[in-house]
Amino acid sequence: MYIKLTLAIAAVATLSACSLNPKDYESAPILADSAMGPVTCQIYTEGQVTWDRSINRPDGMSVETADNLCRAEGKRIMDGGEPQYAPTTAAASA
């Protein structure tokens, strides 16, 4: 009985140290080109595209379309493509 309780407590403590918050893995914003104009994407890790999403898109483009484009951009980067980082406010004001 005590062994099971000890193992359960150890498992909970171990899992609580793991971060499952996408915010902890954010990259700098990335630009993805589309026929409607650039989409700004938030890419999270270089190992998967599940969390990748759009954070800015052209007027008239659906969220689903922009998010799919960002996941495709994340896949392109995973496959060795160079990311095109969005300009920062400091760079834009210079």
C-alpha positions in Angstrom: 0.0 0.0 0.0 2.7 2.5 1.0 4.8 1.6 -2.1 1.9 2.4 -4.4 1.3 5.7 -2.6 5.0 6.6 -2.8 5.1 5.7 -6.5 2.0 7.8 -7.2 3.4 10.8 -5.3 6.8 10.5 -7.2 4.9 10.3 -10.5 2.9 13.4 -9.8 6.0 15.3 -8.7 7.9 14.3 -11.8 5.1 15.2 -14.2 4.5 18.6 -12.4 8.1 19.6 -13.3 7.3 19.1 -17.0 6.1 22.2 -18.9 3.2 21.6 -21.2 2.6 25.3 -21.8 3.2 26.3 -25.5 4.2 29.8 -24.3 7.5 28.3 -22.9 8.5 27.3 -26.5 7.6 30.4 -28.5 10.0 31.6 -31.2 10.2 35.1 -32.6 7.3 35.7 -35.0 7.8 34.3 -38.5 6.4 35.6 -41.8 4.7 33.2 -44.2 3.8 34.4 -47.7 0.4 33.8 -49.2 -1.5 35.1 -52.2 -3.5 37.4 -50.0 -0.4 38.8 -48.3 2.0 37.9 -45.4 0.8 35.9 -42.4 2.6 36.4 -39.1 3.1 33.0 -37.4 4.0 31.9 -34.0 6.2 28.8 -34.3 6.7 26.9 -31.1 9.3 24.1 -31.5 11.4 22.8 -34.3 10.3 19.2 -33.6 6.5 19.5 -34.2 3.9 21.8 -35.7 0.9 21.0 -33.6 0.9 24.3 -31.7 2.0 26.5 -34.6 -0.7 29.2 -35.3 -1.2 32.6 -36.9 -1.0 35.7 -34.8 -1.8 38.2 -37.7 -3.4 37.6 -41.1 -4.6 39.6 -44.0 -8.2 40.8 -44.0 -10.5 38.3 -45.5 -8.4 35.3 -44.6 -10.0 32.8 -42.2 -8.2 31.8 -39.0 -8.2 28.2 -40.1 -6.5 29.0 -43.4 -3.9 31.2 -41.7 -3.2 28.6 -39.1 -2.8 25.9 -41.7 -0.4 28.1 -43.6 1.6 28.6 -40.4 1.7 24.8 -39.7 3.0 24.4 -43.3 5.6 27.0 -42.7 6.6 25.2 -39.5 7.0 22.0 -41.4 9.1 23.8 -44.1 11.4 25.1 -41.3 11.5 21.6 -39.7 12.7 20.2 -43.1 15.6 22.6 -43.1 14.1 25.8 -44.6 15.3 29.2 -43.3 12.7 31.1 -41.3 11.8 34.6 -42.3 11.5 36.5 -39.1 8.9 39.3 -38.8 10.4 42.8 -38.2 10.4 43.9 -34.6 9.2 47.3 -33.5 12.8 48.4 -32.8 13.9 47.4 -36.3 10.8 49.0 -37.9 11.4 52.4 -36.2 15.1 52.5 -37.2 
